[in-house]
Amino acid sequence: MKYLLLFLSLTATFGVVLAQNSFPAVTTETIHGETVNVPGAFEGSFVLIGVGTGKKAEDDLKTWQVPIYNKFIAKTGLMDGLYDVKVCFLPLFTGAMKMAKNQVVQKLQENNEKLVLDHVYVYSGEREPFIDFGIEDKKQPYFYLLNPKGEIVWKGVGAFKQSYFDRMEEILSQ
């Protein structure tokens, strides 16, 4: 009986650790209305996923746009061409915010650069997959770097910091 309890305890703990290493699989929509499964659509590549959880996170989220665009989309830096990283900006529309989705998408189209828009995947649905994953604070954005197997290899929260990119470069260079 002791061994059974120990086994069940270890199995449950191992399952929690594995669950936290995988980004929640969700169905999203591009700005153009195409359905995309995130993170499954990026399997086989590194992907940086930025999750916007609420209006209050918008300012911090914007601090990431230019650095991410320059490094992973336009690849303007000397060594940036070495990194094959897909980019996914993922605004969440849950609860009462689901009704504002279309207005926000229209605002994104009016205010953002066309090149960044191609990397926006809108989620409209239940909040539970993200709460269970640890995304709770609507005042800040969350960023995750997933390896080609879909495992989380780096996490950042809040406004952009150069140290975040330094750590990502270390991971990508291995």
C-alpha positions as CSV (number, residue, x, y, z in Angstrom):
1,M,0.0,0.0,0.0
2,K,2.9,2.4,0.8
3,Y,4.4,1.8,-2.6
4,L,1.1,2.4,-4.3
5,L,0.7,5.7,-2.6
6,L,4.3,6.7,-3.3
7,F,3.8,5.7,-7.0
8,L,0.6,7.7,-7.3
9,S,2.2,10.7,-5.5
10,L,5.2,10.6,-7.9
11,T,3.0,10.2,-10.9
12,A,0.8,13.1,-9.9
13,T,3.8,15.3,-9.3
14,F,5.4,14.3,-12.5
15,G,2.2,15.1,-14.4
16,V,2.1,18.6,-12.9
17,V,5.7,19.2,-13.9
18,L,5.0,18.0,-17.5
19,A,1.8,20.1,-17.7
20,Q,3.7,23.2,-16.7
21,N,6.3,22.5,-19.4
22,S,3.7,22.6,-22.2
23,F,1.8,25.6,-23.3
24,P,-2.0,25.1,-23.3
25,A,-3.3,24.0,-26.7
26,V,-5.9,26.5,-27.9
27,T,-7.7,27.3,-31.1
28,T,-7.1,30.9,-32.2
29,E,-7.9,33.1,-35.2
30,T,-5.7,35.3,-37.3
31,I,-6.5,38.9,-38.0
32,H,-7.6,37.6,-41.4
33,G,-10.1,35.1,-39.9
34,E,-8.1,31.9,-40.4
35,T,-8.3,29.3,-37.6
36,V,-4.9,28.3,-36.2
37,N,-4.1,25.9,-33.3
38,V,-1.5,27.3,-31.0
39,P,1.1,26.1,-30.2
40,G,0.6,23.1,-32.6
41,A,0.9,25.2,-35.7
42,F,4.5,26.0,-34.8
43,E,5.7,22.5,-34.0
44,G,9.1,21.8,-35.4
45,S,10.3,25.4,-34.8
46,F,11.2,27.6,-31.9
47,V,8.3,29.9,-31.1
48,L,8.0,33.0,-28.9
49,I,4.5,33.4,-27.6
50,G,3.5,36.7,-26.0
51,V,0.2,36.5,-24.1
52,G,-1.8,39.7,-23.6
53,T,-4.4,39.2,-20.8
54,G,-6.0,42.6,-20.4
55,K,-6.0,46.3,-21.3
56,K,-3.7,47.1,-18.4
57,A,-1.0,44.8,-19.9
58,E,-1.1,46.7,-23.2
59,D,1.7,49.2,-22.4
60,D,4.1,46.5,-21.3
61,L,3.2,44.3,-24.3
62,K,4.0,47.2,-26.6
63,T,7.6,47.4,-25.2
64,W,8.2,44.0,-26.8
65,Q,6.9,44.7,-30.3
66,V,9.9,46.6,-31.8
67,P,12.6,44.3,-30.2
68,I,10.8,41.1,-31.3
69,Y,10.1,42.5,-34.8
70,N,13.8,43.6,-35.2
71,K,15.3,40.3,-33.9
72,F,13.0,37.6,-35.1
73,I,10.9,39.0,-38.0
74,A,13.1,41.6,-39.8
75,K,16.3,40.1,-38.4
76,T,18.1,43.5,-38.4
77,G,21.0,42.6,-36.0
78,L,24.3,41.1,-37.1
79,M,23.6,37.6,-35.8
80,D,19.8,37.6,-35.9
81,G,19.7,35.6,-39.1
82,L,20.9,32.6,-37.2
83,Y,17.7,32.3,-35.2
84,D,14.7,30.6,-36.7
85,V,12.0,31.7,-34.3
86,K,8.3,32.0,-35.1
87,V,6.4,34.8,-33.3
88,C,2.9,34.6,-31.9
89,F,1.3,37.6,-30.2
90,L,-1.7,36.1,-28.4
91,P,-4.3,38.5,-27.0
92,L,-6.9,36.7,-24.8
93,F,-10.6,37.5,-24.9
94,T,-12.4,35.7,-22.1
95,G,-15.5,36.4,-20.1
96,A,-17.2,39.7,-20.8
97,M,-14.2,40.8,-23.0
98,K,-15.2,38.3,-25.7
99,M,-17.8,40.9,-26.8
100,A,-15.0,43.5,-27.4
101,K,-12.9,41.2,-29.6
102,N,-14.0,42.6,-32.9
103,Q,-13.5,46.2,-31.9
104,V,-10.0,45.4,-30.6
105,V,-9.1,43.5,-33.7
106,Q,-10.2,46.5,-35.8
107,K,-8.1,48.8,-33.6
108,L,-5.1,46.5,-34.1
109,Q,-5.5,46.7,-37.8
110,E,-5.7,50.5,-37.8
111,N,-2.8,51.1,-35.4
112,N,-0.2,48.4,-35.9
113,E,2.3,47.8,-38.6
114,K,1.1,45.3,-41.2
115,L,4.2,43.0,-40.6
116,V,3.3,42.6,-36.9
117,L,-0.3,41.8,-37.7
118,D,0.7,38.6,-39.5
119,H,1.9,37.3,-36.1
120,V,-1.3,38.1,-34.1
121,Y,-3.4,35.1,-33.1
122,V,-6.6,36.0,-31.2
123,Y,-8.0,33.7,-28.6
124,S,-11.7,34.0,-27.6
125,G,-12.9,31.4,-25.2
126,E,-12.7,30.2,-21.6
127,R,-10.0,31.5,-19.3
128,E,-9.4,28.2,-17.5
129,P,-6.6,26.8,-19.7
130,F,-4.6,29.9,-18.9
131,I,-5.4,30.2,-15.2
132,D,-4.5,26.5,-14.7
133,F,-1.2,27.4,-16.5
134,G,-0.4,30.3,-14.2
135,I,-1.5,33.2,-16.3
136,E,-3.6,35.1,-13.8
137,D,-2.4,38.8,-13.6
138,K,-4.2,40.8,-16.2
139,K,-1.9,43.8,-15.6
140,Q,1.1,42.3,-17.3
141,P,1.9,40.2,-20.4
142,Y,3.5,36.8,-20.3
143,F,6.1,35.5,-22.8
144,Y,7.2,31.9,-23.5
145,L,9.9,30.5,-25.7
146,L,9.0,27.0,-26.8
147,N,11.5,24.6,-28.4
148,P,10.7,22.6,-31.6
149,K,9.1,19.9,-29.4
150,G,6.7,22.4,-27.9
151,E,8.3,22.5,-24.5
152,I,8.7,25.7,-22.6
153,V,12.4,26.6,-22.3
154,W,12.1,30.2,-21.2
155,K,9.5,32.4,-19.5
156,G,9.3,36.2,-19.0
157,V,6.7,38.5,-17.4
158,G,6.1,42.2,-17.8
159,A,7.9,44.8,-19.9
160,F,10.7,44.0,-22.2
161,K,14.2,43.8,-20.8
162,Q,17.4,43.2,-22.7
163,S,18.4,40.5,-20.2
164,Y,15.4,38.5,-21.5
165,F,16.8,38.6,-25.0
166,D,20.2,37.7,-23.7
167,R,18.9,34.6,-22.1
168,M,16.8,33.6,-25.2
169,E,20.0,34.0,-27.3
170,E,21.8,31.6,-25.0
171,I,19.1,29.0,-25.3
172,L,18.8,29.4,-29.1
173,S,22.6,29.2,-29.5
174,Q,22.9,25.8,-27.8
